[in-house]
Structures are given as structure tokens and as C-alpha cells.
């Protein structure tokens, strides 16, 4: 019984924090434009701040500087032609590579991922509108929520116990099912092609890869959470790691599939 209670002990706090994040996120997505750009830029900056604090915790000033630089670069990049935006998005990673003393490659690669993901999310909202930005969020949320409950209710073999001890194959697989349901719903309501279901599952997989990558970094540097900014969830990196993987993946494959498939 104690083990069962412990398994669900963080649920109430997670739900309360999650509800607040959903309200703030939906408001930003609904308003779009400058409001959404600022929100995404701030989130990206805070994630880079968390990353620096994980890999070099003794130097708070460097974390603040690189977080601010990343937020500024992300916020400006969306207003520039893509050719000029790209070097701006990569610059904070190189600046940090020169300043940090440990885990510089980890910082560089993950910072590029964070800023490209932010640029990708803003591009989806600007180019495709509220409906399809919401689709991206719903795919990632369905993957996480369905996987969370399936993993705890079903249990079974662990996905990668050394890196992510709570993640199971049952939760992973049911996360794909949740994403497929979101894709099927959007297919029937928007007139998109059936490929959207496959794209949704692929985006779900990419979000899980982002989650795994962030978990591996935390294991490597020896921390449990990226920060304590969000009660019950840890830090922004802990909460948005799936969105990072999904957004970068969508940014890469979007031009090839004509997103949304069947409507482009």
C-alpha cells in the first residue's frame, strides 16, 4: 500500500502546476504575435539558464548571461529573414562553449536544440495559426499524459532504467496511441490527409527522444531535476523537453511533408 501511495504521491501537485501552465500556455498561443514570441523567448532563456546551472552550478552569473543572451536571440530571430535568423540562433551555443569549463559539448548541442525549438514553435503559430500550434501541443501532452497513467497503471518492463527509471514500454507505446488519436481527430475535423496520423505518432516519438535526451543529461551531470521552478514538475527543461524534440523534428520535416499533410 505504501508503494502504491508513493507512486501517486506527486499527482495533486503535478495537476495543480500543470493546470496553471495550461492556462498560461493556451492564453499565449491564443493571443499569438508579440505575446507568444515573448513567452517563447523567455521560456527558451530560462531553459538555457537551467542548463548552465546543471553543467556549471558554481557560476550563477554565467547562467544568467547565457540565459539572457538566448532569450534575446530567440526573440529577435523570429522577426528576421530565416537566413539572418539562423546564425543568431546558433550564436549563444558558441558563446557558451567558450565560457564553460565542463560539459561544453552537451551545452552546445542542447542549447542549439532549445533555440531551434523555440523558433520552430513561433513559426508554427505564425504560419499555420492557433489550430495547428494547438495540434502540436496536444500531441506532446497526449504522449506525456497517456504515457504517465499507462506506465503507472500497467507497469511492466522499463524503457531505459539506468537513465529514466520510471519510464516503461507500456507508457511509451500508449503515448503513441494518444498521439495517433489526436492526429485522427484533426484529420476528421480539418480535412487533412490520413498521413497526419503517422506524422502525429512520429512527432510523439520525437518528443520522447527529447525527454530521453534531457534525462540522460541529468544523469550525466548528477542532478534529479533541471531546477525547482515548477512544483511537482521540476524545471522548465523537465516539463518542455518533449516539446523541444517535437518542435525541432517538425521544423526539419515540415517542408518535406507539406504540413499540414493533405492541406498544403
KEDO-550466 format. One record per residue (C-alpha): chain; residue in one letter; x, z, y. Coordinates in steps of 0.2 Angstrom, whole numbers, plus 5000, padded with zeros to 4 digits. Layout:
BEGIN
> A_A_X_Z_Y
...
***
This chain:
BEGIN
> A_X_5000_5000_5000
> A_X_5014_5004_5012
> A_X_5022_4987_5009
> A_X_5005_4979_5012
> A_X_5003_4988_5028
> A_X_5021_4984_5034
> A_X_5018_4966_5030
> A_X_5004_4965_5043
> A_X_5011_4979_5055
> A_X_5015_4967_5069
> A_X_4999_4957_5068
> A_X_4990_4966_5083
> A_X_5005_4964_5095
> A_X_5008_4946_5090
> A_X_4990_4942_5093
> A_X_4989_4950_5110
> A_X_5005_4942_5116
> A_X_5000_4926_5108
> A_X_4983_4926_5117
> A_X_4992_4928_5134
> A_X_5004_4914_5130
> A_X_4990_4903_5125
> A_X_4981_4906_5141
> A_X_4996_4903_5152
> A_X_5001_4888_5142
> A_X_4984_4880_5142
> A_X_4982_4883_5161
> A_X_4999_4874_5164
> A_X_4995_4860_5153
> A_X_4978_4858_5161
> A_X_4985_4858_5178
> A_X_4999_4846_5174
> A_X_5010_4839_5188
> A_X_5021_4850_5198
> A_X_5014_4866_5190
> A_X_5018_4860_5172
> A_X_5035_4854_5177
> A_X_5040_4871_5185
> A_X_5033_4880_5170
> A_X_5043_4870_5158
> A_X_5059_4871_5168
> A_X_5058_4890_5169
> A_X_5055_4891_5150
> A_X_5070_4880_5147
> A_X_5081_4890_5159
> A_X_5076_4906_5151
> A_X_5079_4899_5133
> A_X_5097_4894_5138
> A_X_5099_4912_5146
> A_X_5094_4919_5129
> A_X_5106_4908_5120
> A_X_5120_4913_5131
> A_X_5116_4931_5129
> A_X_5116_4929_5110
> A_X_5133_4920_5109
> A_X_5142_4929_5123
> A_X_5132_4945_5126
> A_X_5146_4954_5136
> A_X_5145_4942_5151
> A_X_5127_4943_5159
> A_X_5132_4933_5174
> A_X_5137_4918_5164
> A_X_5120_4918_5156
> A_X_5111_4919_5172
> A_X_5121_4905_5180
> A_X_5119_4893_5165
> A_X_5100_4898_5163
> A_X_5098_4894_5182
> A_X_5108_4878_5181
> A_X_5097_4872_5165
> A_X_5081_4876_5174
> A_X_5086_4866_5189
> A_X_5092_4852_5179
> A_X_5076_4851_5169
> A_X_5065_4852_5184
> A_X_5074_4839_5194
> A_X_5076_4827_5179
> A_X_5058_4823_5177
> A_X_5057_4816_5195
> A_X_5072_4804_5192
> A_X_5073_4787_5183
> A_X_5077_4790_5165
> A_X_5095_4783_5167
> A_X_5099_4796_5180
> A_X_5089_4810_5171
> A_X_5099_4809_5155
> A_X_5117_4814_5162
> A_X_5108_4828_5172
> A_X_5100_4835_5156
> A_X_5117_4835_5147
> A_X_5127_4842_5161
> A_X_5123_4861_5158
> A_X_5128_4860_5140
> A_X_5146_4853_5145
> A_X_5147_4866_5159
> A_X_5143_4880_5147
> A_X_5155_4873_5134
> A_X_5169_4875_5147
> A_X_5164_4893_5151
> A_X_5160_4901_5135
> A_X_5174_4909_5123
> A_X_5164_4909_5107
> A_X_5151_4898_5098
> A_X_5154_4884_5111
> A_X_5148_4870_5099
> A_X_5132_4880_5095
> A_X_5128_4882_5113
> A_X_5132_4864_5117
> A_X_5121_4857_5104
> A_X_5106_4869_5106
> A_X_5106_4868_5125
> A_X_5105_4849_5124
> A_X_5090_4851_5112
> A_X_5082_4863_5124
> A_X_5083_4852_5139
> A_X_5078_4836_5130
> A_X_5063_4845_5123
> A_X_5058_4851_5140
> A_X_5060_4833_5146
> A_X_5050_4827_5131
> A_X_5036_4839_5134
> A_X_5034_4834_5153
> A_X_5035_4816_5148
> A_X_5021_4818_5136
> A_X_5010_4827_5148
> A_X_5014_4814_5162
> A_X_5012_4798_5152
> A_X_4999_4802_5139
> A_X_4989_4816_5148
> A_X_4981_4833_5144
> A_X_4973_4827_5127
> A_X_4990_4822_5119
> A_X_5000_4836_5126
> A_X_4987_4847_5118
> A_X_4989_4837_5101
> A_X_5007_4841_5101
> A_X_5004_4860_5104
> A_X_4991_4861_5091
> A_X_5002_4853_5078
> A_X_5015_4866_5081
> A_X_5003_4880_5082
> A_X_4994_4875_5067
> A_X_5011_4874_5057
> A_X_5016_4891_5063
> A_X_4999_4900_5061
> A_X_4993_4892_5045
> A_X_5011_4895_5038
> A_X_5011_4913_5044
> A_X_4995_4918_5035
> A_X_4998_4907_5019
> A_X_5015_4914_5017
> A_X_5009_4932_5018
> A_X_4993_4929_5008
> A_X_5001_4918_4994
> A_X_5019_4924_4995
> A_X_5030_4916_4981
> A_X_5047_4908_4982
> A_X_5057_4909_4998
> A_X_5062_4894_5008
> A_X_5079_4900_5013
> A_X_5080_4918_5010
> A_X_5098_4920_5017
> A_X_5093_4913_5034
> A_X_5074_4916_5035
> A_X_5069_4929_5023
> A_X_5051_4929_5027
> A_X_5048_4910_5026
> A_X_5040_4904_5009
> A_X_5037_4887_5002
> A_X_5019_4891_5002
> A_X_5019_4894_5020
> A_X_5030_4879_5023
> A_X_5018_4867_5013
> A_X_5002_4874_5021
> A_X_5010_4872_5038
> A_X_5010_4853_5034
> A_X_4992_4854_5029
> A_X_4987_4862_5045
> A_X_4996_4848_5055
> A_X_4988_4835_5044
> A_X_4971_4842_5049
> A_X_4975_4842_5067
> A_X_4980_4824_5065
> A_X_4964_4819_5056
> A_X_4953_4827_5069
> A_X_4962_4817_5083
> A_X_4961_4801_5073
> A_X_4942_4803_5071
> A_X_4939_4808_5089
> A_X_4951_4797_5099
> A_X_4951_4781_5088
> A_X_4970_4782_5084
> A_X_4976_4775_5068
> A_X_4977_4784_5051
> A_X_4996_4784_5054
> A_X_4993_4799_5066
> A_X_4991_4810_5051
> A_X_5008_4806_5045
> A_X_5015_4807_5062
> A_X_5007_4824_5064
> A_X_5015_4830_5047
> A_X_5032_4823_5052
> A_X_5031_4832_5069
> A_X_5026_4848_5059
> A_X_5042_4846_5049
> A_X_5052_4843_5064
> A_X_5045_4859_5072
> A_X_5050_4869_5056
> A_X_5068_4862_5057
> A_X_5069_4869_5075
> A_X_5063_4885_5068
> A_X_5076_4885_5054
> A_X_5090_4880_5066
> A_X_5086_4894_5078
> A_X_5085_4906_5063
> A_X_5102_4900_5057
> A_X_5110_4903_5074
> A_X_5103_4921_5075
> A_X_5111_4924_5058
> A_X_5127_4917_5063
> A_X_5129_4927_5079
> A_X_5121_4943_5071
> A_X_5105_4946_5080
> A_X_5087_4948_5075
> A_X_5078_4941_5090
> A_X_5084_4930_5104
> A_X_5078_4943_5116
> A_X_5063_4955_5119
> A_X_5054_4946_5132
> A_X_5038_4944_5122
> A_X_5031_4959_5112
> A_X_5029_4955_5094
> A_X_5037_4938_5095
> A_X_5055_4942_5101
> A_X_5061_4930_5114
> A_X_5056_4913_5120
> A_X_5068_4904_5108
> A_X_5059_4914_5094
> A_X_5042_4908_5100
> A_X_5046_4890_5106
> A_X_5059_4885_5093
> A_X_5046_4875_5084
> A_X_5041_4866_5100
> A_X_5059_4861_5103
> A_X_5061_4852_5086
> A_X_5044_4844_5088
> A_X_5047_4838_5106
> A_X_5064_4831_5103
> A_X_5058_4822_5087
> A_X_5043_4815_5097
> A_X_5055_4809_5111
> A_X_5065_4800_5099
> A_X_5052_4792_5088
> A_X_5039_4789_5102
> A_X_5045_4772_5107
> A_X_5046_4766_5089
> A_X_5028_4771_5084
> A_X_5019_4767_5100
> A_X_5012_4784_5102
> A_X_4998_4787_5100
> A_X_4998_4775_5085
> A_X_4984_4763_5085
> A_X_4980_4766_5103
> A_X_4997_4760_5111
***
